[in-house]
Amino acid sequence: MASGLEPVPLTSQKHDPAWKHCQMFKNGDRVQLKCLYCGKIFKGGGIHRIKEHLAGQKGNASTCLRVQPDVRLLMQESLNCAVAKKRKKQKIADEITSFNDPSGSETDPFGNKCGLNTGVELIAVPEAVELDSSLLINQEGESTSNKGVGRKKKGRVRKASRSSIPNALVVNDNTLVGSKKTNNHASMAISRFFYDVGIPLDAVKSMYFQAMVDAIASQGEAGVVAPTYHDLRSSMLKNALQEVRNDIDQCVGTWGKSGCSVLVDEWVLEKGRTLVNFLVFCPEGMTFLRSVDISDIVDSPDSLYELLKGVVEEVGIRNVLQVVTNIEERYVIAAKRLTDDFPTVFWTPCAAHCIDLILEDFKKLEWINVIIEQAKSISRFIYNHSVVLNMMRRYTFGVDLVDIGATRAATDFATIKRMVNIKHNLQSMVTSEEWMECSYSKKSEGFAMLDHISSQSFWSSCILIFRLTDPLLQLLRLVGSEKRPAMGYVYAGIYRAKELIKKDQKDYLVYWNIIDHRWGKLQHHPLLAAGFYLNPKFFYSIKGDIHHQIRSSVYDCIEKLVSDPKIQDKIVKETTSYHNAVGDFGRKIAIRARDALPPGKELLQFRMSDSTLLTIASTPSPLSEKVEHPSPSRYGIEFLYNLILSDEWWSTYGGGCPNLARLAIRILSQTCSLISCKTDRTTIQKMHDTKNYLEHQRLSDLVFVHYNSRLRQMVRKDREQDAVDPISFENMGIVGDWVMVKEGCSEDFGSSNWMTVDPPMGNTMLLGPSTDDVEDLGAGFDDFEIFEGVKNGEEENGEDNVVSQ
């Protein structure tokens, strides 16, 4: 720090969001501000200049290259909001000044050369009446009955009553000054651009879309010169690339402590080419490394091994705990060589893929397949006729029949559950007078829908399917969650699914066999078992001794992940303290925190400069209230705000067992799935199709920016999501024949019109309060039969039962 600078604490009057990202110093009589990210000191310009610096907005300050993207976006929005407010105030003042002619003359204040009346009148608007175009006054100043009679009077401005509502100024262009109203001209201009270029319409869901519109609007009537084609390909791309790299550097800095997972995401193009995307997962976020065309080596385990080896060495062998791939044999062989060469690295099959295969096998059971097909016939009829679709949405209060999951199988079973939830609403619809009088009720598909919805056996089967598959759907959501690493929950999730099946089904071995057949490579995976053991929520809920295979898996992890024999011995000794809840593990606050606190409770952590940690458990206000947290610069500390998760439990209470705590944090910080790294792949395909070296290099950087930007958006939970429409083209790949007409269908759809369809509301009130999938896992894991799995002889019987059904 420069000599002579004296830190100044911030007062509670400092409300601008930029104060949280800078420090204030006093140098004699002058106040100076320092950026928390790059350390640049500003000797003048105040907080506005710091905000321009963080936002990267051209002006009086240079751009900060180290600020986080979400902070940069926040500063841009704050600047845009300030400019918009200033312009709005000036516009209102100008309008009032122009309209309130002090002379009271009835002449046109605008000097209208065309003789048209442009009069404007202030009117009082009752509170109970919604403001719309119907409230605009007659611009001629006369009633419509007197139109064309006698000489027209030019309107004059008259003051509204003092009791009237302020800011209700109506002008002759149908704009209500002081209220926020959609600009139809701007919206149509944006829409034409989308339609002309063929941009996917869901691009508006990008967190950068509204920020772009606000940035343009903030420039006022002077207009904005848009970047050129070459700007986007060169200077703008360079800036965006640097921003993304700075963001990724923060993730890379945490790999040494938390460890990371290398994800190998393979996919096949329509032309038959096979591509692989390499990504790295850590609790700070997921990072896209690169995409490789493996079409020529796809069947060569040796070549795949060399590829995997190169990526692991690039990320750092000390950082990588596991490599996650699909379960195809060529990857099994390549991964075996990899783990032989790198003894500290595990290979993990994608858990989401295994769960999806289990659900697909369940669908093949005849009685389940019959019910799903009947349910799909109902859905297809509803979603292909606008009148029926509107009627259904009215009777379900905006709840859609189709519930979109992560995969096709997940969508099938999630939709069965949704139908069970809205059963009575569907029955009310098909027995209503409105339905009886509807022409669609007389069609053969309408009669079939009535039969299914009125059938008790249909609903009994749906309920049975829902109870059978819902635990697996919960587990699929867990392994693909962006909220928390899944390693500490997967083992408990598969246990709970098998336990519920055993309770509900007399022939539970049929379903257990399907699960064990697909889950075999993960059944006794050391990392998953160790994650279960090291998760205090589950470990301390077990009565008696823990299963020997779980304890053995923990020892496998210790021997594989820790190379120093002395550290290994210390970890084994420290497991005794953990097992007996000795020291900080036995504190009441630690016991309460074993169950990951529900969403209403959070952990406020303040990390001091001497690395000590003060932890304060708190319950924030309801979501409708804004909670202000202490400013980092005010207290001179780094402010952390996170949900208590199992790895954070170890960070907080594992100080007495530092070696075990370090191992626990690294294991519990991992994912076990590829499902959360799916994104748009059009740009990647263009890159691989380009043969020019320089252009390929440019597109490679563009892919890097695009993919990592999308990955960052996936973890943003503070943005409201638009209602999902099951019939939108973007969802067809997953929704499939729930909404798609079967080939060869001869039904006449002439009376259906998309323009008459009510938009989806996304209402979930009818479905009841949402539950936390982790909380639903509960406590108690004492059925050793589940841990052991199906015996060999029972497997054969189970296979016979599956075939016979």
ZAMARGU-4260 file (C-alpha; in steps of 0.2 Angstrom, whole numbers, plus 5000, padded with zeros to 4 digits):
<rodrens>
0) 5000/5000/5000 | 5006/5017/4996 | 5013/5027/5011 | 5002/5040/5019 | 4986/5031/5014
5) 4975/5029/5030 | 4960/5016/5028 | 4943/5024/5031 | 4928/5013/5037 | 4913/5015/5026
10) 4897/5022/5034 | 4880/5015/5033 | 4875/5029/5022 | 4885/5021/5007 | 4871/5012/4998
15) 4879/5011/4980 | 4883/4993/4976 | 4901/4998/4970 | 4906/5002/4988 | 4906/4983/4991
20) 4920/4981/4978 | 4932/4995/4983 | 4941/5002/4999 | 4942/5020/5004 | 4958/5028/5010
25) 4962/5046/5016 | 4978/5054/5010 | 4979/5071/5019 | 4963/5080/5015 | 4959/5070/4999
30) 4949/5053/4998 | 4955/5040/4987 | 4947/5023/4982 | 4956/5007/4978 | 4949/4993/4967
35) 4948/4976/4977 | 4952/4966/4961 | 4966/4974/4952 | 4972/4986/4966 | 4971/5002/4955
40) 4970/5018/4966 | 4958/5032/4960 | 4963/5049/4966 | 4947/5057/4960 | 4930/5054/4952
45) 4922/5046/4967 | 4912/5030/4967 | 4905/5033/4949 | 4923/5031/4942 | 4925/5015/4951
50) 4909/5009/4944 | 4914/5013/4927 | 4931/5004/4930 | 4922/4988/4936 | 4909/4989/4922
55) 4922/4991/4908 | 4913/5006/4902 | 4923/5018/4891 | 4924/5035/4900 | 4936/5042/4913
60) 4943/5026/4920 | 4952/5011/4913 | 4944/4994/4912 | 4947/4981/4927 | 4953/4965/4919
65) 4952/4955/4935 | 4934/4958/4940 | 4922/4944/4940 | 4909/4943/4926 | 4894/4944/4938
70) 4901/4959/4947 | 4905/4967/4930 | 4887/4964/4924 | 4880/4971/4941 | 4890/4987/4938
75) 4884/4989/4920 | 4866/4987/4926 | 4868/5000/4940 | 4876/5012/4927 | 4862/5009/4915
80) 4849/5011/4928 | 4856/5028/4934 | 4857/5034/4916 | 4839/5029/4913 | 4833/5037/4929
85) 4841/5053/4924 | 4834/5053/4907 | 4817/5049/4913 | 4817/5064/4925 | 4823/5075/4912
90) 4810/5069/4900 | 4796/5072/4912 | 4803/5089/4916 | 4804/5094/4898 | 4786/5087/4894
95) 4779/5097/4909 | 4788/5113/4904 | 4783/5112/4886 | 4764/5108/4890 | 4762/5121/4904
100) 4763/5136/4894 | 4763/5151/4907 | 4753/5162/4895 | 4738/5150/4894 | 4737/5153/4875
105) 4726/5141/4866 | 4739/5141/4851 | 4748/5125/4847 | 4764/5126/4858 | 4773/5115/4845
110) 4770/5126/4831 | 4761/5113/4821 | 4761/5117/4803 | 4749/5104/4798 | 4734/5111/4808
115) 4732/5094/4818 | 4727/5095/4836 | 4742/5089/4847 | 4734/5094/4863 | 4738/5085/4879
120) 4729/5085/4896 | 4733/5080/4913 | 4720/5068/4920 | 4717/5060/4937 | 4718/5041/4936
125) 4708/5031/4950 | 4719/5019/4959 | 4708/5004/4956 | 4709/5006/4937 | 4723/4999/4927
130) 4731/5011/4916 | 4730/5007/4897 | 4726/5015/4881 | 4708/5015/4884 | 4710/5029/4897
135) 4718/5041/4884 | 4707/5057/4882 | 4700/5063/4866 | 4713/5073/4858 | 4700/5085/4850
140) 4694/5090/4868 | 4676/5086/4863 | 4665/5071/4865 | 4664/5059/4850 | 4646/5064/4848
145) 4651/5081/4843 | 4664/5076/4831 | 4662/5086/4815 | 4650/5098/4822 | 4656/5116/4823
150) 4673/5122/4824 | 4686/5111/4832 | 4694/5118/4848 | 4712/5116/4851 | 4716/5107/4867
155) 4725/5116/4881 | 4734/5109/4896 | 4724/5109/4912 | 4730/5105/4929 | 4724/5090/4937
160) 4715/5090/4954 | 4727/5090/4969 | 4719/5074/4975 | 4723/5065/4959 | 4737/5052/4957
165) 4754/5061/4952 | 4764/5056/4937 | 4749/5051/4926 | 4754/5062/4911 | 4746/5056/4895
170) 4754/5062/4879 | 4748/5061/4861 | 4759/5046/4856 | 4750/5034/4868 | 4765/5034/4880
175) 4762/5035/4899 | 4776/5045/4906 | 4782/5039/4923 | 4777/5021/4920 | 4787/5007/4913
180) 4780/5001/4896 | 4786/4989/4883 | 4792/4998/4868 | 4784/4989/4853 | 4795/4998/4840
185) 4811/4992/4849 | 4803/4974/4852 | 4799/4972/4834 | 4816/4978/4828 | 4824/4965/4840
190) 4812/4952/4833 | 4815/4955/4815 | 4834/4953/4819 | 4830/4936/4827 | 4819/4930/4812
195) 4831/4937/4799 | 4847/4928/4805 | 4838/4913/4812 | 4844/4914/4829 | 4836/4902/4841
200) 4823/4911/4851 | 4828/4904/4868 | 4844/4915/4866 | 4833/4929/4875 | 4836/4918/4891
205) 4854/4923/4891 | 4858/4933/4906 | 4868/4945/4894 | 4852/4949/4883 | 4843/4961/4894
210) 4860/4969/4899 | 4863/4972/4881 | 4846/4980/4878 | 4849/4991/4894 | 4866/4996/4888
215) 4859/5002/4871 | 4845/5011/4879 | 4856/5020/4891 | 4865/5029/4877 | 4849/5039/4873
220) 4842/5046/4857 | 4860/5049/4850 | 4860/5031/4846 | 4873/5018/4846 | 4885/5012/4832
225) 4884/4993/4833 | 4900/4983/4832 | 4905/4978/4814 | 4907/4960/4808 | 4926/4962/4810
230) 4924/4969/4827 | 4915/4954/4833 | 4928/4943/4825 | 4943/4952/4832 | 4944/4965/4845
235) 4928/4961/4854 | 4932/4942/4854 | 4949/4946/4861 | 4941/4956/4876 | 4928/4942/4879
240) 4942/4929/4878 | 4952/4938/4891 | 4937/4940/4903 | 4933/4921/4902 | 4951/4917/4905
245) 4952/4928/4920 | 4936/4920/4927 | 4943/4903/4924 | 4960/4907/4933 | 4950/4909/4949
250) 4943/4891/4947 | 4960/4884/4943 | 4967/4892/4959 | 4955/4881/4970 | 4960/4865/4961
255) 4974/4861/4973 | 4963/4862/4989 | 4947/4855/4983 | 4953/4843/4969 | 4944/4842/4953
260) 4936/4829/4941 | 4940/4828/4922 | 4924/4825/4912 | 4924/4817/4895 | 4908/4821/4886
265) 4906/4811/4869 | 4893/4814/4856 | 4890/4809/4838 | 4885/4821/4824 | 4871/4817/4812
270) 4884/4814/4799 | 4892/4800/4810 | 4907/4810/4816 | 4911/4808/4834 | 4917/4822/4845
275) 4923/4823/4863 | 4922/4838/4875 | 4934/4839/4889 | 4928/4848/4905 | 4935/4851/4922
280) 4923/4851/4937 | 4927/4859/4954 | 4915/4867/4967 | 4919/4884/4960 | 4911/4879/4943
285) 4914/4869/4928 | 4927/4874/4915 | 4927/4869/4896 | 4945/4865/4890 | 4943/4860/4872
290) 4934/4849/4859 | 4942/4835/4849 | 4936/4825/4834 | 4940/4807/4838 | 4931/4799/4823
295) 4947/4791/4817 | 4952/4784/4834 | 4934/4781/4842 | 4937/4762/4842 | 4955/4762/4848
300) 4957/4761/4867 | 4975/4765/4865 | 4972/4781/4856 | 4959/4786/4869 | 4971/4782/4883
305) 4984/4794/4875 | 4970/4807/4874 | 4965/4805/4892 | 4983/4805/4898 | 4986/4822/4890
310) 4971/4830/4897 | 4975/4824/4915 | 4993/4830/4913 | 4987/4847/4907 | 4976/4849/4922
315) 4989/4842/4934 | 4990/4825/4941 | 4990/4832/4959 | 4974/4840/4956 | 4964/4826/4947
320) 4954/4814/4958 | 4944/4805/4945 | 4940/4804/4926 | 4922/4803/4922 | 4916/4794/4906
325) 4902/4784/4899 | 4902/4765/4902 | 4907/4759/4885 | 4920/4745/4884 | 4933/4755/4875
330) 4933/4768/4889 | 4934/4755/4902 | 4950/4748/4894 | 4957/4766/4891 | 4953/4771/4909
335) 4961/4755/4916 | 4977/4759/4908 | 4976/4777/4914 | 4973/4772/4932 | 4988/4760/4931
340) 4999/4774/4925 | 4992/4786/4937 | 4989/4777/4953 | 4981/4792/4962 | 4967/4794/4949
345) 4950/4785/4949 | 4939/4781/4934 | 4921/4784/4937 | 4907/4779/4925 | 4894/4793/4923
350) 4881/4790/4936 | 4867/4800/4927 | 4870/4788/4912 | 4868/4773/4923 | 4852/4779/4931
355) 4845/4784/4914 | 4848/4766/4908 | 4839/4759/4923 | 4824/4770/4919 | 4825/4764/4901
360) 4825/4746/4907 | 4810/4749/4918 | 4801/4756/4902 | 4804/4739/4894 | 4793/4730/4906
365) 4777/4727/4897 | 4764/4733/4910 | 4774/4750/4912 | 4776/4752/4893 | 4757/4750/4891
370) 4753/4764/4903 | 4766/4776/4896 | 4759/4773/4879 | 4741/4777/4885 | 4747/4792/4894
375) 4756/4798/4878 | 4740/4796/4868 | 4731/4808/4880 | 4746/4820/4879 | 4747/4820/4860
380) 4729/4824/4858 | 4729/4838/4870 | 4745/4846/4863 | 4740/4846/4845 | 4724/4855/4847
385) 4724/4873/4852 | 4706/4872/4860 | 4709/4857/4870 | 4726/4863/4876 | 4719/4880/4881
390) 4705/4870/4890 | 4717/4859/4899 | 4728/4874/4905 | 4713/4882/4912 | 4707/4867/4922
395) 4725/4864/4929 | 4727/4883/4933 | 4742/4884/4921 | 4751/4868/4926 | 4757/4859/4910
400) 4753/4840/4908 | 4771/4836/4902 | 4785/4838/4914 | 4802/4840/4905 | 4816/4830/4913
405) 4835/4828/4909 | 4833/4814/4897 | 4818/4805/4887 | 4816/4792/4900 | 4816/4805/4914
410) 4803/4815/4905 | 4792/4799/4903 | 4792/4795/4922 | 4791/4814/4927 | 4776/4816/4916
415) 4767/4801/4924 | 4770/4809/4941 | 4763/4826/4934 | 4748/4817/4928 | 4745/4809/4945
420) 4746/4826/4953 | 4733/4834/4942 | 4722/4819/4941 | 4707/4827/4948 | 4709/4842/4937
425) 4709/4831/4921 | 4694/4822/4927 | 4685/4838/4930 | 4689/4844/4913 | 4683/4828/4904
430) 4667/4828/4914 | 4663/4846/4912 | 4649/4853/4901 | 4662/4863/4892 | 4670/4847/4886
435) 4654/4838/4882 | 4649/4853/4871 | 4666/4853/4863 | 4668/4845/4845 | 4684/4837/4850
440) 4675/4826/4863 | 4666/4818/4849 | 4682/4812/4840 | 4689/4795/4843 | 4704/4802/4852
445) 4693/4812/4863 | 4683/4796/4868 | 4699/4787/4871 | 4705/4801/4882 | 4689/4800/4892
450) 4691/4782/4894 | 4709/4783/4901 | 4706/4797/4912 | 4690/4789/4919 | 4699/4772/4922
455) 4703/4768/4940 | 4715/4754/4934 | 4725/4767/4923 | 4727/4779/4938 | 4732/4764/4950
460) 4745/4759/4938 | 4751/4777/4936 | 4753/4779/4955 | 4763/4763/4956 | 4775/4768/4942
465) 4777/4785/4951 | 4781/4777/4968 | 4793/4765/4959 | 4803/4778/4949 | 4802/4794/4959
470) 4817/4790/4970 | 4827/4787/4954 | 4821/4804/4947 | 4827/4812/4963 | 4844/4804/4962
475) 4845/4809/4943 | 4842/4827/4949 | 4855/4826/4962 | 4869/4819/4951 | 4865/4833/4939
480) 4863/4847/4951 | 4873/4863/4949 | 4869/4868/4968 | 4880/4855/4976 | 4893/4842/4972
485) 4884/4825/4971 | 4898/4814/4978 | 4892/4814/4996 | 4874/4809/4991 | 4874/4796/4977
490) 4877/4781/4988 | 4862/4786/5000 | 4851/4790/4985 | 4853/4773/4977 | 4850/4765/4994
495) 4834/4774/4997 | 4828/4770/4980 | 4830/4751/4983 | 4823/4753/5001 | 4807/4761/4995
500) 4805/4748/4981 | 4807/4734/4993 | 4794/4741/5004 | 4781/4744/4990 | 4784/4728/4979
505) 4782/4710/4984 | 4793/4705/4969 | 4806/4719/4972 | 4820/4708/4966 | 4814/4710/4949
510) 4818/4729/4950 | 4833/4727/4961 | 4841/4716/4947 | 4838/4729/4934 | 4846/4742/4946
515) 4861/4731/4950 | 4864/4726/4932 | 4866/4744/4927 | 4873/4751/4943 | 4886/4737/4945
520) 4902/4747/4941 | 4896/4760/4954 | 4889/4748/4967 | 4906/4747/4977 | 4915/4762/4969
525) 4927/4768/4983 | 4924/4787/4980 | 4905/4785/4981 | 4906/4774/4997 | 4919/4786/5004
530) 4907/4801/5000 | 4893/4792/5010 | 4905/4788/5025 | 4912/4806/5025 | 4895/4814/5024
535) 4890/4817/5042 | 4871/4818/5038 | 4871/4800/5034 | 4886/4793/5044 | 4879/4798/5061
540) 4862/4791/5056 | 4868/4773/5055 | 4864/4763/5070 | 4877/4750/5075 | 4893/4747/5065
545) 4894/4753/5047 | 4895/4740/5033 | 4912/4733/5031 | 4912/4736/5012 | 4910/4755/5015
550) 4924/4756/5028 | 4935/4746/5016 | 4931/4758/5002 | 4937/4772/5013 | 4954/4763/5016
555) 4955/4761/4997 | 4953/4780/4995 | 4966/4784/5008 | 4979/4772/5000 | 4976/4778/4983
560) 4974/4797/4985 | 4987/4799/4999 | 5005/4794/4994 | 5014/4797/5011 | 5012/4782/5022
565) 5014/4793/5038 | 4999/4804/5032 | 4989/4788/5029 | 4992/4782/5047 | 4987/4799/5054
570) 4971/4799/5043 | 4966/4781/5050 | 4969/4787/5068 | 4958/4802/5065 | 4944/4792/5058
575) 4942/4786/5076 | 4938/4804/5082 | 4926/4806/5068 | 4917/4789/5072 | 4916/4793/5090
580) 4911/4812/5088 | 4926/4818/5098 | 4931/4836/5100 | 4923/4848/5088 | 4914/4834/5080
585) 4903/4832/5096 | 4899/4851/5098 | 4880/4854/5098 | 4882/4867/5084 | 4892/4853/5074
590) 4878/4840/5078 | 4865/4853/5072 | 4874/4856/5056 | 4876/4838/5051 | 4860/4839/5042
595) 4863/4851/5028 | 4853/4866/5034 | 4837/4868/5024 | 4836/4882/5012 | 4830/4895/5024
600) 4846/4894/5035 | 4863/4899/5029 | 4880/4900/5035 | 4889/4917/5036 | 4908/4915/5036
605) 4921/4928/5039 | 4939/4923/5035 | 4951/4934/5045 | 4968/4939/5039 | 4976/4927/5051
610) 4967/4913/5043 | 4955/4910/5058 | 4937/4907/5054 | 4922/4915/5063 | 4906/4905/5059
615) 4889/4913/5062 | 4873/4902/5059 | 4858/4914/5054 | 4841/4913/5047 | 4838/4926/5033
620) 4822/4936/5031 | 4809/4929/5019 | 4813/4930/5000 | 4802/4945/4998 | 4813/4955/5010
625) 4830/4961/5005 | 4844/4956/5016 | 4859/4968/5018 | 4875/4959/5022 | 4891/4968/5030
630) 4902/4976/5017 | 4919/4967/5016 | 4929/4984/5016 | 4919/4990/5031 | 4925/4976/5042
635) 4942/4973/5033 | 4938/4954/5030 | 4933/4943/5016 | 4915/4939/5016 | 4909/4922/5011
640) 4891/4917/5009 | 4886/4899/5006 | 4874/4885/5011 | 4881/4873/5023 | 4886/4857/5013
645) 4895/4842/5019 | 4912/4848/5013 | 4909/4865/5022 | 4905/4855/5037 | 4922/4848/5037
650) 4930/4865/5034 | 4921/4872/5049 | 4922/4858/5062 | 4937/4847/5056 | 4951/4857/5062
655) 4955/4844/5075 | 4958/4831/5062 | 4966/4841/5048 | 4972/4826/5038 | 4955/4818/5037
660) 4947/4834/5034 | 4958/4838/5019 | 4954/4821/5012 | 4935/4823/5015 | 4935/4840/5007
665) 4943/4834/4991 | 4931/4819/4990 | 4915/4828/4994 | 4919/4842/4982 | 4917/4830/4966
670) 4903/4827/4954 | 4900/4810/4947 | 4890/4814/4931 | 4891/4822/4914 | 4873/4827/4913
675) 4876/4845/4919 | 4888/4850/4905 | 4876/4849/4890 | 4875/4865/4880 | 4873/4871/4863
680) 4885/4862/4851 | 4882/4872/4834 | 4897/4882/4836 | 4908/4867/4840 | 4902/4859/4824
685) 4907/4874/4814 | 4924/4874/4822 | 4927/4856/4817 | 4921/4859/4799 | 4933/4873/4796
690) 4949/4867/4788 | 4959/4884/4787 | 4971/4884/4802 | 4969/4903/4807 | 4950/4902/4806
695) 4950/4886/4815 | 4960/4894/4829 | 4948/4909/4829 | 4933/4898/4830 | 4941/4887/4844
700) 4943/4903/4854 | 4925/4907/4850 | 4919/4890/4856 | 4930/4892/4872 | 4921/4909/4876
705) 4903/4902/4871 | 4904/4886/4881 | 4912/4893/4897 | 4899/4908/4897 | 4885/4895/4896
710) 4892/4885/4910 | 4893/4900/4921 | 4875/4904/4917 | 4870/4887/4923 | 4874/4890/4941
715) 4866/4907/4942 | 4850/4904/4953 | 4845/4922/4956 | 4837/4924/4939 | 4818/4921/4936
720) 4816/4907/4923 | 4802/4908/4910 | 4789/4895/4909 | 4794/4880/4898 | 4783/4876/4884
725) 4783/4857/4880 | 4779/4860/4862 | 4793/4872/4858 | 4806/4866/4845 | 4820/4867/4858
730) 4812/4853/4869 | 4807/4841/4855 | 4822/4831/4857 | 4818/4826/4875 | 4799/4828/4875
735) 4797/4817/4859 | 4781/4808/4856 | 4772/4816/4871 | 4768/4830/4859 | 4773/4824/4842
740) 4760/4817/4830 | 4764/4799/4825 | 4769/4796/4807 | 4755/4791/4795 | 4742/4800/4806
745) 4727/4805/4795 | 4719/4816/4808 | 4713/4833/4802 | 4721/4848/4811 | 4714/4861/4801
750) 4705/4870/4815 | 4720/4871/4826 | 4729/4888/4826 | 4745/4892/4836 | 4740/4910/4837
755) 4725/4905/4848 | 4736/4895/4861 | 4737/4903/4878 | 4756/4904/4883 | 4762/4892/4897
760) 4761/4900/4914 | 4773/4889/4923 | 4762/4888/4938 | 4767/4875/4951 | 4755/4880/4965
765) 4744/4866/4961 | 4759/4854/4964 | 4762/4859/4982 | 4778/4865/4989 | 4794/4859/4982
770) 4805/4848/4992 | 4824/4847/4994 | 4830/4831/4986 | 4844/4829/4999 | 4831/4831/5014
775) 4820/4818/5006 | 4835/4805/5008 | 4831/4805/5026 | 4841/4796/5039 | 4844/4777/5044
780) 4854/4765/5033 | 4853/4748/5042 | 4847/4736/5029 | 4863/4726/5025 | 4854/4717/5011
785) 4854/4733/5001 | 4872/4736/5003 | 4876/4718/4998 | 4866/4719/4982 | 4856/4704/4974
790) 4865/4687/4976 | 4870/4678/4960 | 4856/4665/4962 | 4843/4678/4965 | 4850/4688/4949
795) 4845/4673/4938 | 4828/4672/4945 | 4826/4691/4943 | 4831/4690/4925 | 4818/4677/4922
800) 4804/4688/4931 | 4809/4703/4920 | 4807/4692/4904 | 4791/4685/4909 | 4783/4702/4913
</rodrens>
